[in-house]
Every structure is written in structure tokens, then in C-alpha cells.
Amino acid sequence: MSFLSCIGFIETTEQEQARLASAPEGSTNHYLSTLPVTIETWPKGLLVELPWQQPRTDQSYRVVVVPIEFRKDHLPEGVEEEPLPRKRHSGSWTCAVVYSNHPSYPAGGYRIVVPAAELARGRRIDLAGVPAQA
């Protein structure tokens, strides 16, 4: 557990999982609550395969993105600062789709907005050691 979680500044892993699980069954957040966090680092510029397997969708899809720009969650009107503990993996990222077999998300730079909690549960793709195609 991180120091910031120990002092109650940000959610613990268990608090985040409970918050996501409280979303309606069948929702993306409820599905994400069942998955472990696999990427703890700041994801900007990483290749990340999104967790789009069943039961989230009726088919398993592969969608790989590169996070480009982070956006904070909007606070309710009249609230100036996020209450403690702050949400773990809050906000969202504008991402470029670099690979996809999903018919609605074409590769080649198509932009999508992905919640930070979803990216954190994705699979990092490492191209080190992959030979270049001639």
C-alpha cells in the first residue's frame, strides 16, 4: 500500500474496487471492478491493450491504444476540490487507436476517450525485441 493510501489521501485498492463494483451490473465500471490493476505508471505514450474480453462484450475484441492527453474528472458544481480520499485512477485519456479488430474503432489514429481505470487494467504492449518488417 502506498504512503498516500496509508494516510487516507487516495483510495486504497479495495476502496477503488468497491466504488467500481457499486456501479450497475453490466456496466463498464462494474466489469472493471473484477479485474486487477496491471499498469501503475503514468500511461502517456504507452501501448495498452484494453480489457475487452467476454463478459464485457459478446465477442472478444483486441483494441490497442496510445494514451495522448489526460483529462481530470469534473467536480460537481460548487465543489472546488475533490474530497478525501481522492479517487485512484480517476479521469480519462484521449487515446489514438493503433490496432483494432472492433468494427466501431478503426486503427490508424482514430481517437477514443478511455477512463483511467480501464487503462490501468489493460495490458501493456512492449515492442522491444519485435523485429521490424521490411
C-alpha positions in Angstrom: 0.0 0.0 0.0 1.3 3.4 -0.9 2.1 6.1 1.6 -0.7 8.3 0.2 -3.2 5.4 0.7 -2.0 4.8 4.2 -2.7 8.4 5.3 -6.1 8.4 3.5 -5.2 10.9 0.8 -6.1 8.5 -2.1 -8.3 5.4 -2.2 -6.9 2.0 -1.3 -7.1 -0.7 -3.9 -10.0 -2.2 -2.0 -11.9 1.2 -1.9 -11.5 1.7 -5.6 -12.7 -1.9 -6.3 -15.7 -1.3 -4.1 -16.5 2.0 -5.8 -16.3 0.4 -9.2 -18.4 -2.6 -8.1 -21.1 -0.3 -6.9 -21.9 0.6 -10.5 -24.9 -1.2 -12.1 -24.2 -4.8 -13.1 -23.4 -4.9 -16.8 -21.7 -1.5 -16.8 -18.1 -1.0 -17.7 -17.1 0.1 -14.2 -18.7 -3.0 -12.6 -16.8 -5.1 -15.1 -13.5 -3.3 -14.3 -14.0 -4.0 -10.6 -13.4 -7.6 -11.3 -10.0 -7.0 -12.9 -6.7 -6.4 -11.3 -4.7 -3.3 -11.8 -1.8 -4.1 -14.2 -0.4 -0.7 -15.1 0.5 1.5 -12.1 2.7 4.0 -14.1 1.5 7.2 -15.9 0.3 5.6 -19.2 1.0 8.6 -21.6 2.8 7.2 -24.7 2.5 3.5 -23.7 0.9 0.9 -26.0 -2.0 -0.5 -24.0 -4.4 -3.3 -25.0 -7.8 -2.5 -23.4 -9.6 -5.2 -21.4 -12.3 -6.0 -23.9 -12.9 -9.7 -23.4 -16.1 -11.5 -22.5 -18.3 -10.9 -20.5 -17.8 -7.2 -21.2 -18.7 -7.8 -24.9 -20.5 -10.6 -26.7 -17.2 -11.2 -28.6 -13.6 -10.8 -27.6 -12.0 -7.8 -29.3 -8.5 -6.5 -29.4 -8.1 -2.8 -29.2 -4.7 -1.3 -28.6 -4.3 2.4 -27.9 -1.7 5.0 -27.1 -2.8 7.5 -24.4 -2.2 11.1 -25.6 -3.9 13.6 -23.3 -5.2 13.3 -19.8 -8.4 15.0 -18.6 -9.4 15.3 -14.9 -12.9 14.3 -13.8 -15.3 17.2 -13.5 -16.3 18.1 -9.9 -19.9 18.8 -9.1 -21.0 22.4 -9.3 -19.9 24.3 -6.2 -17.2 21.8 -5.2 -13.8 23.3 -5.5 -11.6 20.4 -4.5 -12.1 16.6 -4.7 -12.9 15.2 -1.2 -10.5 12.8 0.5 -9.7 10.1 -0.2 -9.2 11.1 -3.8 -10.1 8.5 -6.4 -7.5 6.1 -7.6 -7.2 6.0 -11.4 -9.6 8.9 -11.9 -10.1 11.0 -15.0 -9.9 9.9 -18.6 -7.5 9.8 -21.5 -7.8 10.7 -25.2 -6.2 7.8 -26.9 -5.2 7.0 -30.5 -6.2 3.6 -31.7 -3.2 1.9 -33.2 -4.7 -1.7 -33.6 -8.3 -2.9 -33.5 -10.4 -5.7 -34.8 -13.5 -4.0 -33.4 -15.7 -2.6 -36.2 -16.5 0.6 -34.4 -12.9 1.6 -33.5 -10.7 1.6 -36.6 -6.9 1.8 -36.3 -4.8 4.4 -37.8 -5.1 7.3 -35.4 -8.9 7.1 -34.6 -9.4 8.9 -31.3 -11.4 7.5 -28.4 -11.7 8.6 -24.7 -10.8 5.9 -22.2 -11.3 6.0 -18.4 -8.1 5.9 -16.5 -9.4 2.9 -14.5 -9.8 1.0 -17.8 -6.2 1.8 -18.9 -4.9 0.8 -15.5 -6.4 -2.7 -16.0 -5.2 -3.0 -19.6 -2.2 -5.0 -20.8 1.0 -3.1 -21.6 2.4 -4.0 -25.1 6.1 -3.9 -25.3 7.6 -3.7 -28.8 11.2 -4.3 -27.6 12.6 -7.3 -29.4 9.9 -7.3 -32.1 11.7 -7.3 -35.4 10.8 -4.5 -37.9 9.1 -5.6 -41.1 11.0 -5.0 -44.2 
